Amino acid sequence: MATLDELFALVAEREELFTKELQQISAGGGTGTSGLLTTLRHTWTGRKSGFIADLMNRMSALAPADRRAFGQQVNALKQRVEAALAEVDARLAAAARPSGAVDVTLPGRVPVVGHRHPLMILREEIEEIFMRLGYEVVEGPEVEDDYHNFEALNMPPEHPARDMQDTLYLDAPIVGGIWGAHRGLVPEAQVRAATLLRTHTSAMQIRYMRTFEPPVRIIVPGRVYRRDNLDLTHTPMFQQFEGLVVGEDITLADLKGTFLAVFRDLFGPSIDIRLRPSFFPYTEPSVEVDVSCTSCGGRGCPTCKHTGWLEILGSGMVHPAVFDAVGYDPEKVTGFAFGLGMERVAMMKYGVDDIRLFYENDLRFLEQFPPL
């Protein structure tokens, strides 16, 4: 049977143990402090298995005369333990972050940023090159009438060249579009019912020339539509980039010099070009422009079919019939026109072998290009 002095010593020993454990918990801080404090409270003040309850249970082994003194000692210990725990609780509550609070010292979350589409990157690059050469960037309607899309470009209804472009026609004409109204102008014969989706942006060249006198130096980017099956190199909708230069004494030499400067800026200084005779109803003479193969440098490879050259665009000197249609005098002015598909140039520039990748919204493809 323990004596009163031995139980007093046990009380002092356990109080010292409690003080050490409480100091360790307080010094540790962190997100687990509250849980450790709860465990310590149950260990000491639990009604059945706590250290305080264990000391109170030992009172029955004492002589009746000693129980009062020991009970007072245990009650005093209990009060000190509860006061110490309450103090730490209050300190933790004061330091706790309010519900829903934001720690402004934490680094911010980096938002997910999209990537620029390769066709838009290329379009902006081409526009910048031509603007440095003094060209104006012009856009036009994507729904067109037969006159501007075909007839004014020397392609009357019976012309066989229309068979070269399978056209998408509208179910019902759209009436009311006026190009040029934003400039305060309503050009003669500009207001016609739209009956088709444009097959090229050349129609905008006609609208521009019927509105403004020469000299003319414009580029016309935009979407065009043809009845093509979707495959590795064709799509029913694609991006086209057309240009027009009109003035006095414009020659094929100006055309070649322009393309040489543009493609060397676009692909690198080692690029060379060549002109091949061709046919387009709105140009005479007409030429196809080839660039030296970007894969082999002109030495010959499977990409260029071992010719060293890649076809990139069609062009030529503006046909006199086109000048007649817009009211220009072909005896006083000459000019050249050209058109290229941006997807074709992008495939060459970025090494893409499937045109469908530009329109499938596959992030694995798009994330390879610079972010916004």
C-alpha angles and dihedrals in degrees: 000000000000118000125230091254091053091052091047088053090050090052091051091046093052093045089055090049091050092050092053094048092048092050091051092051093047093048093049096060113170132114094301096058095094092053093049090049091053091051091050091050092052091046093055108028102029111133097229110022104017122120091244091052090048091054091049090052090056090061091083090067092060128088112263091249092057099045096080094055093045092047091052090051093050093046090051089051091049091052092049091048093049092045092051092048091048091051092053090045091054092048092051092047091052092050096043118110113248117253110277094010121148123223101226091192092067117098113261124253111260108233120230107258122203125229128244114254112250092232091055091047089053094044092053091047093051092045090051092051093051094043088056086055090054101261125145118226111229131180129197143185120297092211110066143178125243094250098059095036097047122353099053088049091062094266109118119182094273095046112121091218088077088070088065091067119051103209131212109223127200122244090230131015119256113224130195110046116136117186111201097032089111088064092050090256132120103191119209114264092006095114109079134140111267111234105166147028108261115258093202138004091246088101088072090057089059092049091049095049092048088055104040134042121233144302093079128178113166142144122207117201124181151105120303131185135219136162096257125146115243110253141128094300106018137064131171090238123039141157118260131191116200130176139193133194121183128174144103119314097002109163141177087264089066090049093051094045091051094052093045091054094044097048094044088053090047102041105017140278094282093066117113129189138207134194123226126190114256141152132254122157094228098050133057118211096025126197139186113222119218127189126208110266112276091206101054103016092243097306094112131263140163090274093063093031088248092294096109090230137092123202109234111163149355123238146145147153113307111263115246089233089063091052089050090052093055098039099254120138108240089200091063105035137037132183148169132235133194142178134195136175113242092211090058092051091045091052090053095043098045100031095245115161100187122056090200090072089073091063106032095081091226106169091205087065100036095048089064089074127074117284123244 
